[in-house]
Amino acid sequence: MAVEVGMGYVSIVPEVEGFAAELQRQVTGPAENAGQDAGGAAGEGFTGKMGGVLKGGLAAVGIAAAALLTKGFMDALDQTRIDGRIQASLGSTPAEAKRYGEAAGQLYAHGITESVEEAASAISGVMRSGILPPDATNAQIEEITGKVANLSDVFELDLGQTSNAVGQILKNGLAKDGSEALDILTAGMQRMGPRADDMADTFNEYSTKFRDLGLSAADAMGLMSQGLQAGARDTDTVADALKEFQIRATDGSTASAEAYKAIGLNAEEMTRKIAAGGPGAKAGLQQVLDGIKAIKEPAEQNAAAVGLFGTKAEDLGQALFAIDPSTAVKALGDTAGAATNMGDALHNNAASKIEQFKRTLETGVTNFIGNSVLPPLISLASTVGSVLGPALSTARTVVGGSSGRLPRGPAGSR
């Protein structure tokens, strides 16, 4: 199929280029004359000439190329609809929407998505999630959207939720940019397995609490990985325990004060330290966990854990004692380039390369028709509506006004 498409494209390019030029000349010239002749001889001349152009053009390109031309024409029309949907979803200008649409076409051509429509939805999700600024280059849009789409595809995650998770990580300052956030999410999913399927939901829900505790995305991911390795049910359970700790550690309650005392820490000092957030809060979490682990008597240890982690300490069980902020990032391992490497593994194979070749040629034809063939046709439609339309309306009025006064024939005639 790819070879046939390639041959068709190679053969169609010179003919379609000439066809488009002739189409532009035929539309522009007769349109001007049509304004003078009110759709008379010029319209007839245009029709005759265009018939020849169409017949000659399609005959010249051959059956295979003509089929490709037809598909490209329909795809070009679909592209205008896709651009419109992008504009509607983002509230962007037509020019911006067209640029995003071109980026969507490239994502499809490179085999990242199964359709241009899917690529457009992915781009819309990325832009609305705040992962990239509106003035991001097409290269940046394709890179980040491609990584989001790959992550969603490989681990069967909801595309919108995945985009939102990256957006939440960035809005809460847990990663320096979208690439780092996606590397961390990719590495986490690869290391934790199916029990991490709720990862996107977890970062959507708890990123603000991770920030309050002074944790980066890598810290949070490492803690969740430690918890799951020690038997925690899922990432939500670990994250919920961290949230409960942040609340109880700063609430100034009697239960929290007693728990602090049990592990040898000053309640007022620790409350201020953790409530301030940042590195101090992270250090406070470390102190509390180390203090709980140091308690030898199981009942006392459990009471101190519940006092500062609530019932989530019971949900985690022994997995709580495997959580260690000082080693979390190291335990997660090197995450740099994880999303890129996953994409390379996914798309750098013979079958993918052939599919990319075919799609690139299809996209080339579609873009050429959209940029060179459709504009003169749209111009023609506008001319017919603005120039020939009034002339036809006048003709109908004249005919309608005289229809009641048509002369009668001789008596007895029918």
N, C-alpha and C positions, 0 to 999 in steps of 0.2 A: 504493500500500500504506500509506504513511504517513497519507494522508488517511483511509482506512478505519479504521486503528487509532485515529486521533485521534477520529473520530466515535464509534467504539465505546467509547472510554474516557469521553468526555463523557457518553454516554448511560448507561453502566454505573454511574458513581459513585453517584448518589443511590439507585439500586435496590440495589446491593451494600451500601451503608451500612445501609439498612433491613434487608436480608437478614442482615447480620452481627449487628445488634442483636437481631433475632428469634432468630437461632441461639443467641446467648449466653443469652437469656432461657429458651429451650426447654431448653438443656443444663443450665443451673444449677438451674432449678426441678425438673424431673423427676429430676435426679440426687439431690436431697435426699429426694424422696419414695421413690426407689428404695431408699434405705437403710432406709426403714421398711417398705416392702411387699415387700422381697426380690425385686424384679424382676417383680412381678405387674402390677396394673392400670396402675401408673405407666409401666412399660416399654411397654405397649400404647398408652397415651395418648401417650407421647412419639413412638412410631413413627408414629402417625396424624398428630400435629401436624407432625412433621418432614417427613412426606411432603407435606403441604400447603405448608409453607414452601418446600421445594425446588421443587415444581411451580410455585407462584406466583412465586417469585423468578426462576426461569429463563424463565418465560413473559413476565415483565415486562421483562426486559432485552433481549429480542429475539435473533435468530439471531446477528448479528455480535457483539453484546456478550457473548452467552453463550459464543461461541467464544473471545473474549478472556478471559473469566472462567475458562474451562477451561484455557487456556494459562497464565494467571497462577497458577492453583492448582497446576499441575504444576511451574511454575518456582519457586513458593514452597517446594514439597517439595524440589526440587533444591537450593535455597538452604540448607536445613537440612543437607543432606549436605556442601555446600561448606564451611559453617561448621565442621562436624565435622572435615573434612580440615585446615583451617587450624589448628584447636585441636590436632590430633594432630601436625602438623609443627612447631609453635612451642612446644608445651607450655604454651599460654596457658590462661586461664580461659575458660569459656563466654561470659561477657560480652565479654571482649576479642576472642574469635573472632568473635562476632556483629558487633562494631564493624568488624573487619577485613573481614568479609563484606559489610557495607554499603558500605565503601570500594571493594571489588571491583565491586559493582553499579554504582557511579558511574563507575568507569573504563570499564566496558562501555557504560553509557548515553552517555558522552561520546565514544564511538567510538575509544577508545584501544586496546582489545583486541577480538578477534573473539568472545569469549565471557566469561561470568563466571568460568568455570573457569580460563581463561588469565589473567585478571586476578588471581584468587586465588593462582595459582602465582607470578605476578610479585611480589605483595605478600609472600608467604612467603619468596621469594628475597631481597628487599630487607631484610626484618626479620632473617633469619638471617645475612645478610652484615654486619650491624652498621652499616648506613648510617643507620638511624634508631633512636632509643631506643624501648622498648616503650610508653612513654606519649606517643608522638608523636600529634598531633591527626590527625583524618581528612584535613584539608586538606593537612597535610604529607605524609601517606602517599600521597595521590592525586597530589600534585605530583611527588614524587621517583620514585614507581613509574611514573607516566606518562612521565617523561623517560627512564627506563631502558627502558621498553617501546618508546618511539619510536625510540631509538637502536638497539635490537636489530632493530626492524622495518625501518627505512630501510636499514641497512647489512648486514642479514642476519647478525647476530651471535647467538651463543647467549645466551639470556636469563640463564641462571644464571651463565655466565662474565662477562657484562657486570656483573651485580650484584656478583659477587665482586671484579672489577677496581676498582669504585668503593670497595668496602669496604677493599681493600688500600691504596688511595691514602689513605684517611682514617686507617687504623690506623697508617700510617707517617708521618703528619703532612705529606703532600705537598700537601694542599689544606685550606682552612679548614672546608668542609662539603660535603655531597653535591651541592648545586647548582653550586658552583665546579668540582668534579671532573667533573661531567657536561658542563658548558660546555666544559672543556678537551678531554675525550674527543670531544665532538661536533665542535669546531673542527678537531681533529687529523684525524679521519676525513674531514671535508669537504675539507681541504687536501691530504691525502696520497694519496687515491684507493685503488684496489683493493689495492695492495701493503701497505696498512696494515690488512688484514683480520685480522691476528694481534694487533691492538692490545690487546684484552682479555687475551689470554694473556700478552702482554709485561708488562703492569702487574701481573698476578697473580704472575709469576715474578720480576720484577726490582725491585719497589717497595722492597724492603729495601736493595738496592744503591744505588738512587737516593738514598735517605735517607742512607746511609753517605757518599755523595759530596756531601752538602749540597744536593742538587737538589730543587726543587719539581716538582710534576706539570707545570707550565707549562715549566720548564727542560728536563725530560726530553723532553716532547713537542716542544719547539722543536729540541732536538738531533737527535731522530729525524727530524723534518721536514727539517732541513738535510741529513742524511745521505741520505735518500731522494731529495731534489731533486738531489743530486750523483751518484746512481746506485746507492746501497746497495740490496741485494736486498729487505730488509723491515725492520720495526722490531726484530725479534728480533736481527738481525745487529748493529745499532747498539747496542742495549741490552747484548748479550753482550760487545761490545768495552769498554763502560764497566765492566761487572762484572770483566772480565779486568784492566783497568787498576787498579781498586781493590785487587785481590788482589796484583798484581805491584808496585804502587807502595808497598806496605806490608810486603812480605815480607822485606826486608833482604838479598836475594840478591845475589850477585856480578853477575849479568846486569842487575838493576835498577840497581845502583850504577854500572855502566859506562854504562848508558843515561842516567842523570842527568848523569854527567860529560860525556857527548857533547853535551848541550844546555846545559852550563854551570851546572848546579844542584848544590847540596850534597845528597848522598844521605841523610845522617842527618837533616838539617833537614827535607827534603821528606817523608821517611818519617813523622816525628812529626807534621808538619802535616796530611798526608792521613789518617793513622790517627785523628786527633782528630775527624774528621768536621766537619759544619757548614759555615759560610762558609769556613773555612780549607781544607777539602778541595776545595770548589768553586774557590777561588782557585788551589790547587795544580794542579787539572786544567787550568785556563786557562794557567798557567805552562808546563806540560809541552807542551800543544798548540802554544802560541806558539813554544816552543823547537824543537820538531820541524819546524815550518813554516819556521823561520829557517835550517835546514841546507840548503845549496845543492847539495851533492853527493848525487845520488839514492841511491847505495848506502849512504852513511853515514846518510842520512835514514831509509831503510828499516830499517837495523839498530837505530837508536834507537827507532823506532816498534814494532818487534817486541819489543825489550827491555822495553817498558812496556805494550804492548797484546797481546803474544803473537801467535798466528797470526791473531787477529781483525783485526789491522792488515792482513794480506794479504787477508782476506776483504773488507774495506772498500775497499782500494786507495786511489784518490785521494779517495774520499768521506770518508775520515778527516780530510783536511785542510780539508774544508768545515765541519767541526763547530767551533762557536765559542760557548762558554757566555756570553760577554758580549753576544752579539746574538741568542741563541736565542729568548728570549721576544718580542723585537721582531719577529723573523722570523715567528713564529707568528701575530702580529697580535692584535687585540683579541678576546678570547674571551667576554667578559661577555654573557650573554643568548643565547649560541649555541643551547643546548638549547631554550629557550623559543621562539626564532624558528623553529627547525626544526619544533617541534610546531605552531606557528601555520600554517606553510606546508603542513603535512601535513593538518591538520584544518579549516582555515578556507576551505572551498570549498562550493559549492552542494550537491554530492552528499553530502558529509560532514554538512552541516547537516541535511539531510532525514533521513539515517540516525540522527543524534543525536536528532532530534525523535521519531522512531518508537521508538527504544530508551528514551528518557526516559519515554514514556507506558507502554511495556511494564513498565519497572522500577517505575513508580508503582503499577500494578495488582498486580504481584508483591509489593511491599512491603506494600500495603494488606491483601492476603489473608494474607500471612505474619504480620502484626501483629494483624489483627482477626478473621480467619476461622479460621485454623489453631489458635490457642490454645484456643477452646472445643471444637473437635473433639478435640484432644489430651486436654483435661479429660474429655471424654466417654469416650474410650478407657480412661483411667485408672479412671473410675467403673465401667465395665463389668467391668474386670478385678478391682477390689477389692470391689465390692458384689454385682454380679450373678453373678460367677464362683463364689464360695462357695455361693450359693443353687443354682446349676445343679449343682455338684459334689454337694451334699446330695441333690438330686433323683435324680441318677444312682445314688447309694449305696442309696437307698430302693428304687428300682425294681430294681436289681441284686440286693438282698438278698431281695426277695419273689418274684423270677422263678421260683425253684425250688419255691415253695409255692402256685402258682396253683391254684385249685379246678378239679377235673375236671368235665366235663359229664356228662350222663346216659350210661349204658352204651349203646354203639352209636353215640353221636353223634360227629361229626367236627368 
